[in-house]
């Protein structure tokens, strides 16, 4: 590693009702990967948005190559060689992947027209580095969340930055996609590019990071060489307490059948899917990106139609052709893409929490404000949502706290089946444990849970049974005691060819 290229000194930033950063110091050396960790709302993203010109600090100074600079906008940051991959994707859904990679910088012909051939070729060069499979001319709105993330990463790389900020870059990625990203980060280090790496996946720090800075409640509470600090020490500094059990799984009594899916098919995406979930059971659903996990969840929740198949909830056949049908049947879905599909960002915490349960807080078309406030305050308290007040706009919360509001919305409503699609993306270690304990409580209350996750330790740690999908088909149904990461990946990649007979038992 070379010398220090960035110094942030005494950085302060406040928002209405919240002190996001208080006298925070942070520095960066050329050719290093510096991890920035902390709980949701600790100030990580705020600090990096200041560095990338999205926010301006209330106090403090920024030095680049020992010179004080004023970074007043993202364009100024780019001019200084600073690029950021935001936790919340900032893409144009109607434009192609290639257009998004070079948004605002489209190559032109001598006549001033867009050079489409050069655009697609150059975008493909960056996207190929990341293992991007779709055609670069595909509209971003038609891509999976994981592929959208790859477009975001390619966009940042295409700016040839000297400093690149990665805010939860691997959250929606598979293990193989993560390895491809790590290979690129190592190439960047070799070219003396500095990387700020924000992640809640502490195991990744061991693989790719040199130093780690820890934030808690807007203050810097730790700074270490990664090789000289343990994960438990990092967690203790992050949350201010000891986390004893990473996956505090409690096996609930298995009750009667609560969800039965038989021969569900959807065009070429889903092929004769059959499985069952009992009350008190947590069933994990694993598979590579594109295997059909989210497509299955959307069909079960009535978002997308399916061509054939039967669904039973609590022993009763249900015709699910809309979200309203699913809600009446007692099925709830916490979606993967919370910003676009799980929340109304321009509405308050209060209104988002009660969005799915208005019948509980209304009478003759009028809202009962006292009942609404009681429900919302209970959910905010139980889930430890960090917000100055329940009328705060959800769009102003951190990503992890937004995810908690998504869950609060469903907990305010009664349901028999809860589908959790990548529920811990962007959630810190302490909040994850709180979520896992919530899953335990829901299972003990008799709810059947379908846990969709790309985090295999999470699936293994919290599931009673594990289903594996590959190319739209269900290829394995494994008991908790027999499942391993290696076995799941063998089924997910097709290295185990035989379909397990007990799928849908």
C-alpha positions in Angstrom: 0.0 0.0 0.0 1.1 3.6 -0.7 0.6 6.7 1.3 -2.5 8.4 2.6 -4.6 10.0 -0.2 -7.7 10.9 1.7 -8.3 12.4 5.2 -11.7 13.2 6.6 -11.4 15.1 9.9 -14.1 16.0 12.4 -17.0 15.3 10.1 -20.4 16.2 11.5 -23.8 15.9 9.9 -27.3 16.3 11.3 -30.8 15.8 9.9 -34.1 16.9 11.5 -34.2 15.1 14.8 -31.0 13.0 14.1 -27.3 13.6 14.6 -26.0 11.3 11.9 -22.3 11.9 12.4 -20.4 13.5 15.3 -16.6 14.3 14.9 -15.9 11.3 12.7 -12.3 10.8 11.3 -11.6 8.5 8.4 -8.6 8.1 6.1 -7.7 6.1 3.1 -4.4 4.9 1.5 -3.8 4.2 -2.2 -4.1 0.5 -3.0 -5.9 -0.5 0.1 -9.4 -1.8 0.9 -10.7 -0.1 4.0 -13.8 -1.6 5.6 -16.4 0.7 7.1 -18.8 -1.1 9.4 -21.5 -0.4 11.9 -25.2 -1.0 12.7 -28.0 0.4 10.5 -28.1 4.1 11.2 -24.6 4.2 12.5 -23.6 6.8 9.8 -21.7 4.7 7.3 -23.7 5.7 4.2 -24.0 9.3 5.4 -20.2 9.6 5.7 -19.7 8.2 2.2 -22.4 10.4 0.7 -20.5 13.3 2.0 -17.3 12.0 0.4 -19.2 11.5 -2.9 -20.9 14.9 -2.9 -24.4 13.8 -2.2 -24.5 15.6 1.2 -22.4 18.5 2.5 -21.0 18.2 6.0 -22.1 20.6 8.8 -18.5 20.7 10.1 -15.1 19.1 9.4 -12.8 19.0 6.5 -11.8 16.7 3.6 -8.2 16.5 2.3 -7.2 14.8 -0.9 -3.5 14.4 -1.4 -3.0 16.7 1.6 -5.1 19.5 0.0 -8.3 20.7 1.5 -11.2 20.2 -1.0 -14.9 21.1 -1.1 -16.9 18.3 -2.6 -20.2 20.1 -3.4 -21.8 17.7 -5.8 -21.4 14.2 -7.3 -19.9 15.8 -10.4 -17.2 17.4 -8.3 -16.5 14.1 -6.6 -16.2 12.4 -10.0 -13.8 15.1 -11.1 -11.6 14.2 -8.1 -11.7 10.5 -9.1 -14.3 9.4 -6.5 -16.9 6.9 -7.6 -19.6 5.3 -5.5 -21.8 2.2 -5.8 -24.8 3.1 -3.7 -26.7 0.6 -1.5 -29.9 1.8 -3.2 -29.5 1.3 -6.9 -29.7 4.5 -9.0 -30.5 3.2 -12.4 -33.0 4.1 -15.2 -35.3 1.2 -15.6 -36.4 2.0 -19.2 -32.8 2.3 -20.5 -30.6 -0.6 -21.4 -27.9 -2.0 -19.2 -25.3 -0.4 -21.6 -27.0 3.0 -21.5 -27.0 2.9 -17.7 -23.3 2.0 -17.5 -22.5 5.2 -19.5 -25.4 7.3 -18.4 -24.5 11.0 -19.0 -21.4 9.9 -20.9 -22.7 8.2 -24.0 -20.0 7.8 -26.7 -20.8 9.9 -29.8 -20.0 9.7 -33.5 -18.3 12.6 -35.4 -21.8 13.7 -36.3 -22.8 14.1 -32.7 -25.1 11.0 -32.6 -24.9 8.2 -30.1 -22.4 5.6 -31.2 -24.5 2.6 -30.3 -22.0 0.0 -31.5 -19.2 1.5 -29.4 -21.5 2.0 -26.4 -22.7 -1.6 -26.4 -19.1 -2.9 -27.0 -17.6 -0.9 -24.2 -20.4 -1.7 -21.7 -20.0 -5.3 -22.5 -16.3 -5.2 -21.7 -17.0 -4.0 -18.2 -20.1 -6.2 -17.6 -18.2 -9.3 -18.9 -15.7 -8.8 -16.1 -18.5 -9.3 -13.6 -20.0 -12.4 -15.2 -23.0 -10.5 -16.5 -25.1 -12.9 -18.6 -28.0 -11.0 -20.2 -27.7 -9.0 -23.4 -26.4 -5.5 -22.6 -29.3 -4.0 -24.6 -31.8 -5.4 -22.1 -33.8 -2.7 -20.3 -32.6 -2.6 -16.7 -36.2 -2.8 -15.4 -36.3 -6.3 -16.8 -33.2 -7.5 -15.0 -33.0 -9.3 -11.7 -31.9 -7.4 -8.6 -28.5 -9.1 -8.8 -28.0 -8.2 -12.4 -29.0 -4.6 -11.7 -26.3 -4.6 -9.0 -23.7 -5.7 -11.5 -24.8 -2.8 -13.8 -24.2 -0.4 -10.9 -20.7 -1.9 -10.3 -19.9 -1.7 -14.0 -21.0 1.9 -14.1 -18.6 2.8 -11.2 -15.7 0.9 -12.8 -16.3 2.6 -16.1 -15.3 6.0 -14.6 -11.8 4.7 -13.9 -11.8 6.1 -10.3 -8.9 6.6 -7.9 -11.3 6.1 -5.0 -14.2 3.7 -5.3 -16.9 3.4 -2.5 -18.8 0.1 -2.4 -21.9 0.3 -0.2 -23.1 -3.3 0.4 -22.0 -4.4 -3.1 -22.4 -8.1 -2.6 -25.8 -8.0 -0.8 -27.8 -9.4 -3.8 -24.9 -11.4 -5.3 -24.3 -15.2 -5.4 -21.0 -16.6 -4.1 -19.6 -16.9 -7.6 -20.6 -13.3 -8.5 -19.0 -12.2 -5.2 -15.8 -14.0 -6.1 -15.7 -12.2 -9.5 -16.1 -8.9 -7.7 -13.3 -9.7 -5.3 -11.0 -10.6 -8.2 -11.8 -7.1 -9.7 -11.1 -5.4 -6.3 -7.7 -7.2 -6.2 -7.0 -5.8 -9.7 -8.0 -2.3 -8.5 -5.6 -2.6 -5.5 -2.8 -3.6 -7.9 -3.5 -0.4 -9.8 -3.3 1.6 -6.5 -7.0 2.4 -6.5 -8.3 2.8 -3.0 -11.6 1.0 -2.0 -14.0 1.9 0.8 -15.9 -1.3 1.5 -19.2 -1.2 3.5 -20.6 -4.6 4.4 -22.6 -6.4 7.1 -21.0 -9.6 6.0 -18.0 -9.7 8.3 -16.6 -12.8 6.8 -16.0 -10.9 3.6 -13.7 -8.5 5.5 -11.2 -11.3 6.1 -11.1 -12.1 2.3 -10.6 -8.6 0.9 -10.0 -5.8 3.5 -6.8 -4.4 5.0 -8.2 -2.1 7.7 -11.6 -1.6 9.4 -13.2 1.5 10.9 -16.2 0.9 13.2 -19.0 3.4 13.7 -21.7 3.4 16.3 -24.4 6.0 16.7 -22.6 8.4 14.4 -19.3 8.2 16.2 -16.0 6.3 15.4 -15.6 3.7 18.1 -12.8 1.5 16.6 -10.0 1.4 14.0 -8.0 -1.7 13.4 -5.9 -3.8 11.0 -8.3 -6.5 9.9 -5.7 -9.2 10.7 -5.4 -8.0 14.3 -9.1 -7.9 15.3 -11.7 -10.7 15.6 -15.2 -10.7 14.2 -16.6 -10.9 17.8 -14.6 -7.8 18.7 -15.9 -5.9 15.7 -19.5 -6.9 16.5 -19.1 -5.9 20.2 -17.9 -2.5 19.1 -20.7 -2.1 16.6 -23.6 -3.0 18.8 -22.2 -2.2 22.2 -22.9 -5.7 23.5 -21.9 -9.4 23.1 -23.7 -11.4 20.3 -23.6 -14.9 21.7 -25.4 -16.8 19.0 -25.2 -15.9 15.3 -28.2 -18.0 14.3 -30.4 -18.5 17.5 -32.6 -21.1 15.9 -35.4 -22.5 18.1 -37.2 -25.5 16.7 -40.9 -24.9 17.1 -43.5 -27.7 17.4 -44.6 -28.8 13.9 -48.3 -28.3 13.5 -50.8 -29.2 10.7 -50.2 -28.3 7.1 -50.6 -24.6 6.4 -49.4 -24.3 2.8 -49.6 -26.8 0.0 -48.4 -26.0 -3.5 -48.9 -28.6 -6.3 -47.6 -28.6 -9.9 -47.3 -24.8 -10.1 -45.9 -23.7 -13.5 -45.3 -20.3 -15.1 -44.3 -20.2 -18.8 -40.7 -21.3 -18.9 -39.8 -19.8 -15.5 -41.4 -22.3 -13.1 -41.8 -26.0 -13.9 -44.2 -28.1 -11.8 -43.3 -26.8 -8.4 -44.7 -28.8 -5.5 -44.0 -28.5 -1.8 -45.6 -28.2 1.6 -45.1 -26.1 4.7 -46.5 -26.9 8.2 -47.4 -24.5 10.9 -44.3 -23.7 13.0 -42.0 -24.7 10.2 -39.3 -22.5 8.6 -38.6 -23.8 5.1 -35.5 -22.3 3.5 -35.4 -21.8 -0.3 -32.0 -21.8 -1.9 -30.7 -21.6 -5.4 -28.6 -19.5 -7.8 -29.7 -16.1 -9.1 -32.2 -16.9 -11.9 -33.3 -20.2 -10.4 -36.8 -19.0 -10.0 -37.0 -18.3 -6.2 -38.4 -14.7 -6.5 -40.7 -15.7 -9.4 -42.2 -18.4 -7.2 -42.7 -15.9 -4.3 -44.4 -13.5 -6.7 -46.8 -16.2 -8.0 -47.7 -17.3 -4.4 -48.4 -13.7 -3.5 -50.5 -13.0 -6.6 -48.1 -10.4 -8.1 -47.6 -12.5 -11.3 -50.0 -15.0 -12.8 -49.2 -18.7 -13.2 -50.3 -21.0 -15.9 -51.3 -24.0 -13.8 -51.1 -25.4 -10.3 -53.0 -25.6 -7.1 -52.5 -23.7 -3.8 -54.0 -24.6 -0.5 -53.8 -22.5 2.7 -54.8 -24.1 6.0 -56.4 -27.0 4.1 -58.6 -24.8 1.9 -58.0 -24.5 -1.9 -57.3 -20.9 -2.8 -57.6 -19.2 -6.2 -54.8 -16.6 -6.1 -54.8 -14.3 -9.0 -54.0 -11.0 -7.3 -52.4 -9.6 -4.2 -55.8 -9.1 -2.7 -56.5 -12.9 -3.1 -53.2 -13.7 -1.4 -54.0 -11.4 1.5 -57.4 -12.9 2.0 -55.8 -16.3 2.0 -53.5 -15.3 4.8 -50.2 -15.0 2.7 -47.8 -12.1 3.3 -44.6 -11.3 1.3 -41.7 -9.2 2.4 -40.2 -8.4 -1.0 -36.5 -8.4 -1.9 -36.6 -4.9 -3.5 -37.9 -2.9 -0.5 -37.5 0.6 -2.2 -39.5 -0.1 -5.3 -42.0 -2.7 -4.1 -42.1 -2.9 -0.3 -42.4 0.8 0.7 -43.8 4.1 -0.3 -40.8 6.3 0.3 -42.7 9.5 0.2 -44.9 8.4 3.1 -44.2 8.3 6.8 -43.2 5.4 8.9 -46.7 5.5 10.4 -48.5 5.2 7.1 -46.1 2.5 5.7 -46.6 0.3 8.8 -50.4 0.3 8.6 -50.6 0.2 4.8 -51.6 -3.5 4.7 -53.9 -3.4 7.8 -56.1 -0.3 7.3 -59.2 -2.4 8.2 -57.8 -2.6 11.7 -57.6 1.1 12.2 -60.6 2.4 10.3 -64.3 2.5 10.9 -66.9 3.6 8.4 -64.2 4.9 6.2 -62.5 7.0 8.9 -59.1 6.3 10.4 -58.9 5.8 14.1 -55.7 7.7 14.8 -55.3 6.4 18.4 -55.5 2.8 17.2 -53.1 3.6 14.4 -50.5 5.2 16.7 -50.7 2.3 19.1 -50.1 -0.3 16.4 -47.2 1.7 14.9 -45.5 2.5 18.1 -45.6 -1.2 19.1 -44.0 -2.3 15.9 -41.3 0.4 16.0 -40.5 -0.5 19.5 -40.5 -4.3 19.0 -38.3 -4.1 15.9 -36.1 -1.4 17.3 -36.6 0.8 14.2 -34.3 3.8 14.5 -36.4 6.8 13.7 -36.8 10.2 15.5 -40.6 9.8 15.3 -43.2 7.7 13.5 -44.0 10.6 11.2 -40.5 10.6 9.7 -40.5 9.9 5.9 -39.4 6.3 5.3 -37.2 7.5 2.5 -35.0 9.3 5.1 -34.3 6.1 7.1 -31.2 3.9 6.6 -31.6 0.9 4.4 -31.7 -1.5 7.3 -34.4 0.5 9.1 -36.4 0.6 5.9 -36.3 -3.2 5.9 -37.6 -3.3 9.4 -40.5 -1.1 8.4 -41.3 -3.6 5.6 -41.5 -6.4 8.2 -43.4 -4.1 10.6 -46.1 -3.7 7.9 -46.8 -7.4 7.9 -46.5 -7.9 11.6 -49.2 -5.4 12.0 -51.5 -7.7 10.0 -52.4 -11.3 10.7 -51.3 -14.0 8.4 -50.8 -17.8 8.2 -47.9 -17.9 5.8 -45.0 -15.4 5.6 -42.6 -15.4 2.6 -39.3 -13.6 3.4 -37.4 -12.8 0.2 -33.8 -11.9 1.1 -34.9 -10.4 4.4 -31.4 -9.5 5.7 -30.0 -7.7 2.8 -28.5 -4.5 4.2 -29.2 -5.4 7.8 -26.4 -5.3 10.4 -25.4 -8.2 12.6 -27.3 -7.1 15.7 -30.5 -6.5 13.7 -30.1 -9.9 12.0 -30.2 -11.6 15.3 -33.3 -9.6 16.2 -34.9 -10.7 13.0 -34.0 -14.4 13.6 -35.6 -14.2 17.0 -38.7 -12.7 15.4 -38.7 -15.7 13.0 -38.6 -18.0 16.0 -41.5 -16.2 17.7 -43.6 -16.3 14.5 -42.9 -20.0 14.1 -43.8 -20.7 17.7 -47.1 -18.8 17.1 -48.0 -21.2 14.3 -47.0 -19.2 11.2 -45.5 -21.2 8.3 -42.4 -19.4 6.9 -40.7 -19.6 3.5 -37.2 -18.1 3.9 -35.6 -17.2 0.5 -32.0 -16.3 0.9 -28.7 -16.3 -1.0 -26.9 -16.5 2.3 -26.4 -20.2 2.7 -25.2 -20.0 6.4 -28.5 -18.1 7.1 -30.6 -20.8 5.3 -28.8 -23.6 7.1 -28.9 -21.8 10.4 -32.6 -20.9 10.5 -34.4 -23.5 8.5 -36.1 -26.8 9.5 -36.1 -28.0 5.9 -34.3 -26.6 2.8 -35.7 -26.6 -0.7 -33.3 -26.1 -3.6 -34.3 -24.7 -7.0 -32.4 -24.9 -10.3 -33.6 -23.4 -13.6 -37.2 -23.1 -12.5 -37.5 -26.6 -11.0 -37.4 -27.8 -7.4 -34.6 -30.3 -7.3 -34.0 -31.0 -3.6 -35.9 -31.2 -0.3 -33.4 -31.6 2.5 -33.8 -32.0 6.3 -31.9 -29.7 8.5 -29.6 -32.4 9.7 -28.5 -33.6 6.3 -28.1 -30.2 4.5 -24.6 -28.7 4.0 -23.4 -25.8 1.9 -21.6 -28.2 -0.4 -24.7 -30.4 -0.9 -27.0 -27.4 -1.6 -24.5 -26.0 -4.2 -24.3 -29.4 -5.8 -28.0 -29.4 -6.4 -28.2 -25.7 -7.3 -25.5 -26.1 -10.0 -26.7 -29.4 -11.3 -23.7 -31.5 -10.3 -26.3 -33.7 -8.5 -28.6 -34.9 -11.3 -31.2 -36.9 -9.6 -34.4 -35.1 -8.5 -35.1 -35.9 -4.9 -38.3 -37.9 -4.7 -39.6 -36.3 -1.5 -40.1 -32.8 -3.0 -43.7 -31.8 -2.2 -44.2 -34.6 0.3 
